[in-house]
């Protein structure tokens, strides 16, 4: 069994869908399906039960998944140790305003246990650069939120979060159980500086042009709500001051938490980091 084929198998098992796994692996679906069929032929048993909605693991597939994850983790550790021996033992990680995310805490703990000799350097960034300095060569890999221009970048979705609108607690809309974007059409919204990634700006403006004060950091967003009644979007599940309320948006696409790195970067430290992040964020 080749490591590459085992990575294909793990992706399909985790995504429970050939199409989503193909997107994650940055390949088309037919060669992925052929690779899994060859693996099943090598094993001598079916690994997945196929259905129109996706796939589920067979008992044999469940056993192979545990073994494949262990084998791939060991292979990654070999690559990391070789890199460390060669003097490449530092990984710079960009984080976009989510340092309190429990996924980050779990990732840090898992990575320390797996790679105690690697020096992780953290670069926190504001909301104006969703790639956290990746394009400028300031970081090796970023933990951030999509969407943004992914040209020449590779992304892995770690989690999706529902989104709500941030309001002052005394706002009449704050008492609602849910809101639609159309109900906020007459409000002033957060704006990012003009040179901010257009896809990023559009998403946090609910998909249409808005007017409002320019912000660059999370605290500036919160203060704009408190002082000016500005509204904006935020992922649900975070703690906000008692003076603020977050009401779920029922017609807003969820926010995707992603790991992103430069396309073609073969640094084994990055691959190992992304695999550990994928597991940490799904707990």
N, C-alpha and C positions, 0 to 999 in steps of 0.2 A: 504494500500500500504506500503510495506516495504521500508526502506531507501535504502537497497541494490538494490532492483529492480529499484528504481528511478535512482540510479547511473548508472545502466545498460542502462536504457532508455536514459539518458542524453548523455552517451558515443556514443550510436548508432546515436542519433540525431546530435551530433557534428561531427562525422566521416562520416555520410551519407553512412555508409557501415557496415554490420554486421561483416565481416571478420576483418576489421581494428579495429572496436570496441572491438572485442574479443582479438586481440593482445594487445590493450591498457589496457584491463582489466585483462590480463594474465589468460585467460580461453579459452576453446575451443568454437567453434561457436554453436554447437547444443544446449547446455544448455542455452546459451544466447538467441537463437531464441525461445526456449520454455518459458523462463522467460518473454520475450516481448509478446508472444501470451497470456500468463496468465494475464499479465497486461492489454492487450486489452480486454480480457474477463471480467476482473473486471471493466474496464471503460465502457464497452458496446459499443465500437466503435473502428474502425481501427485507429492506431496512425501513421502508415507509409504506403506509396505507394511503393510496392516492384517492382524492375525492375532488369534485368540482370546486370546493371551497378552500382546498389546501391539502396538507399532508399531516399525518400523525405517525409517530414512531411505532414500529413493531417491537415486541420484546427483544429481538436480536438487535434492532436499532438502538434501543435504550442502553443495552450493554456496550455497544460500540461507541455511543456518544460519550459515556464516562471515560472509556479508554482513550478515545481520540482527544478529548480535552486534556487528559493527563499527558499524553504523548506530545501534543502541540505545545503545552506549557513547558515541558522539559526542553523541547527543541528551541523555544524562544529563550529559555534561560541559558542554553549553550551559546546562542548568538550574543546575548547580553554579556556573558562572562568573557567571551572572546573580544568583544568590543572594549570591555573594561581593561583587559590585559593589554590591548593595543593603545590604551590611553584615552579612549572615547567613553568616558564614564559620567557624562553630564547631559541632562535632558532639560531643556527650558520649556515650560508649559505656560501658555497664556490662559487666563481665566477672565471671563466677562461677567463681572458683577454678581456672581453666584457663589461666592466663597462660603456662604452659610448653607449651601445645598448639601443635604445628607449624602447625596451621591458622591460628592467630592471627598467627604470625610471617609466614607467606606473605601473609595479608591485609594486614598492616601495610605490607609491602614494596610490594605491588600498589597499595594506596591512596596511598602516598606518591608513586609514579611517576605515577599518574593525576591526583591532586589535590594538588600540592605547596603550594598556597596555603591549604589548609583546616587549621585548628587542631583536632586531635583531642584531646579530653580523656577520660581513662580513669578510671572509678570501679570499683574492685575491691570485691566484696561477699562476705560469708560465706555459709554454706549455709542461712541462715534465710529468705532472700528470693530465690527462683528468678528473679524478674523484675528483679533487680539495681537496684531503685529506680525502675523504669519507671512503676509506678502512682502513685508519689509525685511524679512530675515531676522526678526527680533526674537522669535520663538520657534521651536521645532514642531510643536503640536499645540492645538488650542481646544479648550472646552468652552463651547459657546452655544449660541442659538441660531438656527436657520429661520428664514431664508436670507441668502446673500449671494453675490456673484461667485459661483463655484468654478469658474474657469481656471484650469491648471491646478485644481485642488481636489483632494479626495476626502469624502465625509463618511462618517459612520453614525447612524442615528442611535442614541443611547436611551432616549426616553421621550415621550410626548406629554406635554402639560396642557390642560385646559386653560383658557385665558378669560380674564374678567376686566371690567372697567374700574379704574380707581376714582373714587369720588370722596368729597367731604362727607363726614358722617351725618351732617345736618342737611345734605342735599335731598330733595324729595325722592329722587330716583334710588337713593341708597337703601330704601326700605323694600325694594323689589327683590324677588327671588331670582329673576333673570331679566336680561335686556337684549334688544336687538340693536345692531349698528345704526339703523335708520332713526332710532330714538335719540341718538346723540349727534345728529347732523347739524344742529344749531349751536353746538358747544365748541369752545376753543380747546385745541389738543396740544400735547407735547409736540415739538418739532426738533429734529436733529439738524446740525449745520448743513449747509447746502452741498458740501462735497461728500456727504455720507452716502454709502451704498444705496442706490435707488430701491432695490428689492427689499432691503432692510427697513428703510424709511416707509415704504408703502405698506408693509405688513403691520408695523406698529401704528400706522394711521388708518387701519381698517380697510385698506385697499383703495383709498381715494385721497385726493389732495385736501389738506386741512390748513387752518390758520391757528397760530398760537405761539407761545414763547419758546425760544430755543433752549434746549437742555442738553447736557453732556453726561450727567451722572445720575444714579438712582436717587440720591438725596435731593438733587435739583428737581427731579420729577415730583417727589413727594412735597417739597416746599411749594412748588407751583400750584399744586392742588390746594394746599392749606391756605396760601395767601391769595390766590387769584381764582380759585374754583376751576382751574384747568382740569381737563380729564385726559386720561391716557390709559393704555392697556398694560396689564401685568399678568404673569403666570399665577394661577391659583395655588394655594398651599403655603404661601409665605406669610410671616407675621408682619402686620402693619400697625402703626400707632393707633390708639383708640379714636383719634380724631378723624381717621380715614376708614372708608369701607370699600370692599371689592365685591362687585356684583358680577356673577358669571354672564358671559356673552353666549347666547345660544346659537348664533350664526357665524361664529368666528372659528377658523381653522386652528387646531391646537398648535402650541409652540413646540418646535422640535429641538431638544437638547442634543448636540452633536459633538463628536470629536472630529477635528479636521487637520489635515497635514498636506504638505506639498506633493502633488502628483509625481510619482516616480521616485520619491525618497525611500531608499531601501534600508535606512538606519534601523537595525533590529530593536533598538531601544524604543522607537516609535511604535512598531508593530506590537511589541510586548505590552506597552502602555495602553494601546487601544484595546487589546484583547482583555486586559484586566479591567479597564473602564467599562467595557460592554457588560461584563459580569457584575460589577459593582453597582451599576445604575439600574440593573433589572431586579435587584433584590426587593 
